[in-house]
Amino acid sequence: MAKVAIEDLSGHTTPVTGNPYDGLISATNNNSKQLQERYDLHRRTRNEQQKAKIVDENFPGWVLDEYLVKLDGPRRDPSFVDPRNCLVFWARPPQKVRNLVNVIQQKLQDVAPGLWLMPLDNLHMTAMEVTHSLTIDEIDHLVSILLPNVHAILDLPCHHRARLIKPMVSYDSAALALSFVPASGEAVPEDRRASEDEYTYHHLRRDLYTAIENAGVKVASRYVVPSAHLTIARFNTPNVFAGDPMDKTPTLELTKRSRWIREIEMINDWLEAEYWPQPGRDIMPGGEWIVGEERGIDFRKGRLWYGGGETVKLGTSFAHR
């Protein structure tokens, strides 16, 4: 989420390791339940911190994405070209998750009609950011190094199917995301064994990191935190509430910001009641997904920040109910 500090808020000390994803696995005793708890604690703690900032009487306003402001919205600059070229491996959400995001986005826009929404076809979860903010030539050089080994990297989710559950809206003053946590044996589908949840999304990220480095490219991610999220909305105007989008005054009204927070919390209560695992029933469509279902891992390069860029190679997908 743009221009807002990203730090690990999952509690306890995570050991520093050569592979940055190994530390949390070690700290949680390679236990999927403990790992899920750390992911959940991170997002809940962050939401509480951001809520306190947004409802503070001295709140300075939304943190606008300076690039998005030029690319889309009332201050769009048709001549502007985003200079940031990146290289990533994306996990693409299946249709059932995109459908859920669509419903959430409409609920958010009921309160904030000026909110910028991520197009549903652009939704992505960055399983691994290889590097960012380089030139096209620099990115293409890294692509040429990875290509001989890329099929083995892209096939990882087919051999180890990481399941994500418990959707929740995570937010700050710059953006909103739909976040998930690794599954740990809850409401296991008929076509899956509970033991498969022992290999989590965090394990997948660890293995992606190792495979990329073994292929000869140094991973230069901006941050490593226990988060599995799809960015669904951003702020690109001072006012997302009704009225002039360039008039900051409504944003400075505590009543409007408080209503905004209440709407997010109502959405999260609804998600927990309807889309989280419950005894005696299957998880509602959109409440879980397995990385690689419907669409394989997307090895992608270019101007990627808002779901753009181009696919270099697409991994093998698989069906899941």
C-alpha positions in Angstrom: 0.0 0.0 0.0 1.6 3.2 -1.3 3.7 5.5 0.9 2.5 4.0 4.2 5.2 2.2 6.2 5.1 -1.6 5.8 6.4 -3.5 8.8 6.0 -6.9 10.3 3.3 -6.6 13.1 2.8 -10.3 13.7 4.3 -10.2 17.1 7.4 -11.8 18.7 10.8 -11.8 17.1 11.3 -13.4 13.8 14.8 -14.8 13.3 16.9 -13.4 10.5 17.8 -16.1 8.0 19.4 -16.3 4.5 16.0 -16.8 3.0 13.8 -14.2 4.7 10.7 -16.5 4.6 12.5 -19.2 6.6 12.5 -17.0 9.8 8.8 -17.1 10.3 8.5 -20.8 9.5 11.2 -21.4 12.2 9.6 -19.0 14.7 6.2 -20.9 14.3 7.8 -24.3 14.6 6.8 -25.1 11.0 3.2 -25.3 12.3 0.5 -24.1 9.9 -1.8 -23.0 12.7 0.8 -20.9 14.4 1.8 -19.4 11.1 -1.9 -18.6 10.3 -2.1 -16.8 13.7 0.9 -14.7 12.9 -0.6 -13.7 9.5 -3.9 -12.8 11.2 -2.2 -10.9 14.1 -0.3 -8.8 11.5 -3.3 -7.7 9.6 -5.5 -7.1 12.7 -2.8 -5.1 14.4 -2.2 -3.0 11.3 -5.9 -2.3 10.9 -6.1 -1.1 14.5 -3.0 1.2 14.0 -4.4 2.6 10.8 -7.9 3.1 12.3 -6.4 5.2 15.1 -4.6 7.4 12.6 -7.6 7.9 10.3 -10.0 8.9 13.2 -7.4 11.1 14.9 -8.6 14.7 15.0 -5.3 15.8 13.4 -5.6 13.4 10.4 -3.9 15.2 7.5 -5.8 13.6 4.7 -5.4 10.6 2.4 -2.0 9.6 1.1 -2.4 10.0 -2.6 -0.6 7.7 -5.0 1.4 10.3 -7.0 1.7 8.0 -10.1 -1.9 7.0 -10.1 -2.9 10.7 -9.8 -1.2 11.2 -13.2 -2.5 8.1 -14.8 -6.1 8.2 -13.8 -8.6 10.6 -12.3 -9.4 14.4 -12.5 -5.7 15.3 -12.6 -4.7 12.8 -15.3 -1.8 13.7 -17.4 -2.1 12.0 -20.9 1.6 12.5 -21.5 2.8 10.8 -18.3 4.5 7.4 -18.6 5.1 5.5 -15.4 8.9 5.0 -15.2 8.8 2.1 -12.8 9.5 -1.3 -14.4 9.2 -4.3 -12.2 9.6 -8.1 -12.3 7.2 -10.3 -10.4 5.5 -13.7 -9.9 1.8 -13.0 -9.4 -0.9 -15.3 -8.0 -4.1 -14.6 -9.8 -7.4 -15.0 -7.9 -10.0 -17.3 -9.4 -13.4 -16.0 -10.6 -15.1 -16.7 -7.2 -12.7 -14.4 -5.5 -13.0 -11.7 -8.2 -16.8 -11.9 -7.7 -16.4 -11.3 -4.0 -14.1 -8.4 -4.5 -16.7 -6.9 -6.9 -19.3 -7.0 -4.1 -16.9 -5.4 -1.6 -15.8 -2.7 -4.0 -19.5 -1.7 -4.5 -20.1 -1.6 -0.7 -17.0 0.7 -0.3 -18.2 3.0 -3.1 -21.6 3.4 -1.4 -19.7 5.4 1.2 -16.8 6.7 -0.9 -18.0 7.1 -4.6 -14.7 8.8 -5.6 -12.5 5.8 -4.5 -10.3 4.4 -7.3 -11.1 0.7 -7.8 -8.7 -1.9 -9.1 -10.2 -3.4 -12.2 -11.3 -7.0 -11.5 -9.2 -8.4 -14.4 -6.1 -6.7 -12.9 -6.4 -8.2 -9.4 -3.2 -9.9 -8.3 -1.3 -11.1 -5.3 2.4 -10.6 -5.4 3.7 -14.0 -4.5 7.2 -12.7 -5.1 8.5 -9.4 -6.2 11.9 -10.1 -7.8 12.8 -6.4 -8.3 11.2 -3.0 -8.9 11.7 0.5 -10.3 14.3 -0.5 -12.9 14.6 0.3 -16.6 13.1 -1.9 -19.3 16.6 -3.1 -20.3 17.5 -4.0 -16.8 14.3 -6.0 -16.4 14.8 -7.8 -19.7 18.3 -8.8 -18.6 17.0 -10.4 -15.5 14.2 -12.1 -17.5 16.9 -13.7 -19.8 18.7 -15.2 -16.7 15.5 -16.6 -15.3 13.9 -18.0 -18.5 16.0 -21.3 -18.6 14.6 -22.2 -15.2 11.3 -20.5 -15.2 9.1 -23.6 -15.8 10.4 -25.2 -12.6 9.6 -22.0 -10.7 6.1 -21.7 -12.2 5.2 -25.3 -11.5 5.8 -25.0 -7.8 2.0 -24.5 -7.0 1.1 -27.6 -8.9 3.3 -29.8 -6.7 2.4 -27.9 -3.5 -1.1 -26.4 -3.4 -1.2 -23.6 -0.9 -4.7 -22.8 0.3 -5.8 -19.3 1.5 -8.9 -18.6 3.7 -10.6 -16.1 6.0 -10.9 -13.0 3.7 -10.7 -9.6 5.5 -10.4 -6.0 4.3 -7.1 -4.5 5.3 -6.7 -0.8 5.0 -4.6 2.3 5.6 -4.8 5.9 4.4 -3.4 5.1 1.0 -5.2 1.9 -0.1 -7.4 -1.1 0.7 -6.8 -4.8 0.1 -8.6 -8.1 0.6 -6.3 -10.1 2.7 -6.2 -13.9 3.4 -4.4 -16.2 5.8 -2.9 -19.6 5.2 -5.3 -22.5 5.9 -4.7 -25.0 8.7 -7.1 -27.8 8.2 -10.3 -25.8 8.4 -13.3 -27.0 6.3 -11.1 -29.1 4.0 -12.7 -29.6 0.5 -13.5 -33.1 -0.6 -10.8 -33.2 -3.2 -8.1 -32.3 -0.6 -6.4 -33.8 2.4 -6.0 -31.8 5.6 -2.3 -32.7 5.7 -1.9 -30.6 2.5 -2.4 -27.5 4.5 0.9 -28.1 6.2 2.5 -26.5 3.1 1.3 -22.9 3.3 1.4 -19.8 1.1 4.4 -18.8 3.2 6.2 -22.0 2.3 5.4 -21.3 -1.3 6.9 -17.8 -1.1 10.0 -19.3 0.6 10.4 -21.8 -2.2 9.8 -19.2 -4.9 12.6 -17.1 -3.3 15.0 -20.0 -3.2 14.3 -21.1 -6.8 14.7 -17.5 -8.2 18.0 -17.1 -6.3 19.2 -20.5 -7.4 18.5 -19.5 -11.0 21.0 -16.7 -10.6 18.9 -13.6 -9.8 19.1 -11.8 -6.5 15.6 -11.1 -5.1 15.2 -7.4 -4.2 11.7 -7.2 -2.8 10.7 -3.9 -1.1 9.5 -5.7 2.0 8.9 -9.2 3.5 5.9 -9.3 5.9 3.3 -12.0 6.7 0.6 -10.8 4.3 -1.4 -12.4 1.5 -3.4 -9.6 0.0 -5.0 -8.3 -3.2 -5.0 -4.5 -3.5 -8.7 -3.6 -4.4 -8.8 0.2 -4.1 -6.6 3.3 -3.8 -6.9 7.0 -3.1 -6.0 9.3 -6.0 -8.0 12.4 -5.0 -8.1 14.4 -1.7 -11.9 13.7 -1.4 -13.4 10.3 -2.1 -16.7 11.3 -0.5 -19.5 13.2 -2.3 -18.7 16.5 -3.8 -15.7 18.1 -5.5 -12.9 15.4 -5.6 -10.3 18.1 -5.2 -11.9 19.7 -2.1 -10.1 18.3 0.9 -12.7 19.7 3.4 -15.0 16.6 3.6 -12.1 14.4 4.3 -11.2 16.5 7.3 -14.7 15.9 8.8 -14.4 13.2 11.5 -18.0 12.1 11.0 -17.2 11.1 7.4 -14.0 9.3 8.3 -15.8 7.5 11.2 -18.5 6.3 8.9 -15.8 5.1 6.5 -14.2 3.0 9.2 -17.6 1.7 10.3 -18.4 0.5 6.7 -15.1 -1.4 6.5 -15.7 -3.0 9.9 -19.3 -4.0 8.8 -17.8 -5.6 5.7 -15.3 -7.5 7.8 -18.1 -8.7 10.2 -20.1 -9.9 7.2 -17.0 -11.6 5.7 -16.3 -13.4 8.9 -19.9 -14.5 9.3 -20.5 -15.6 5.7 -17.1 -16.5 4.2 -15.0 -17.9 7.0 -14.9 -21.6 7.9 -17.9 -22.6 10.1 -18.6 -26.0 11.7 -20.8 -28.2 9.6 -20.8 -26.2 6.3 -18.6 -25.7 3.3 -16.8 -22.4 2.8 -18.8 -20.0 0.6 -17.4 -19.4 -2.9 -14.8 -16.7 -2.6 -13.9 -17.5 1.0 -11.0 -19.7 0.0 -8.7 -20.2 -3.0 -5.8 -22.3 -3.8 -2.9 -20.6 -5.5 -2.8 -21.7 -9.1 -6.4 -22.7 -9.5 -8.0 -21.5 -12.8 -4.8 -19.6 -13.6 -1.2 -20.5 -13.0 1.5 -18.3 -11.5 2.0 -15.2 -13.7 5.7 -14.4 -14.5 5.2 -10.7 -15.4 7.3 -7.7 -16.3 6.9 -4.0 -17.0 4.7 -1.3 -15.5 2.9 -3.5 -13.1 1.8 -1.3 -10.2 -1.9 -1.2 -11.1 -2.2 -4.6 -12.7 -0.6 -3.7 -16.0 2.6 -5.0 -17.6 3.0 -8.1 -19.8 3.1 -11.8 -19.1 6.5 -13.4 -19.9 5.3 -17.0 -19.0 2.2 -18.3 -17.4 2.3 -21.3 -15.2 0.1 -24.4 -15.3 -3.3 -24.0 -13.7 -5.5 -26.7 -12.2 -9.2 -27.1 -11.5 -10.8 -26.8 -8.0 -14.4 -26.6 -7.1 
